[in-house]
Amino acid sequence: IIAWYFKFDPWHSSAPFSSRPYKKTVVNLANDLSPDSVVEIGSGLGELLFRIKARKRYGYDIDLGVIRAARFLYSKDISFYHGDATQVHQDNIDLLLMINWIHNLSPQKLEEILLSLAPRVKYMLLDAIDDDGPDSYRYKHDFNFLKGVAERLSITRAPDEPRSFHLFRVIV
């Protein structure tokens, strides 16, 4: 109903937090960092941001309908913006999240996005499709382009899914 009312792709509401264990993993990894500010690019309805304990939370998505719905659901707690990575305007971002969509970006485009944001970011939490993931995922990133820019702190396998979460600390 919410997808129909706000006119967004129903995909955003097809897998709620309770049905996808990987989302709890992401929230736990984020909360372990105790960030003051979090920016999520590709935030969808804001389910992850809502559960992350940070004083300042910002979500960006290119689907205007899903942003309107997210504002309806969480507007007093989270600031949502219609846009992509090029519209991120926050400085001093403790944690940048890009989860469950970057497998659609070419390695060159992902590198461009992350390197442009890195000077403003302390930590990055990114997901990658593992080698045993289905070939239906377009790109399986290794993040080698971040060498010299960020150090990988951990890789956490998602429960019951062929993806892992890569936590980086930016060093530039």
Steps between C-alpha positions, in 0.01 A plus 500: 500500500777743590673441165176571317423812706847657469555363148833323543635170373344229724845335514585743784232354726526137388758393759441663839764506772358195674528283188861580407758401766775693318333826601553421869866427425538842335334676792721318753817585306394864480402528866829343610671812360284735709478754219375852557404546135395244238427548132336219308498520123222281365308524827164387365240522775764562767472171689873479567542866592207483740676227699846658506569694817645824369408857582498606133363266234460582131355285224530549124310314231431562133138384529299809596199289604703294745651818645152643554397177674816497715433860606146396595629208706807655668511877437553599863804273535671500159553755222427356157608643167405417145827447318807290444856510631575823316241682715647402837574833667594398854858548622662295777307179436584239763349213302407468134269208415451365150315169533305271266533685172863568410520169314320694224785754470804450283829489689595832338180672615528361853863616518399848383227525765705370793815696420301822471334444839802356687646834620179564697459149644649318800359149432337329201280193523446341159358170385642274235370189334726208589661281237241231560218745433276446199615638168179702484680770701661732252819591690689333783722774644833442673563866601869482404478860381471609864864400576679806628166672570342267754601195698268202521420431865273200456301281266181355643308238310125559480295220652342274238600722206792509257613846611746649744526836670832677470581757766767756412665778696594790277866600542528806273 
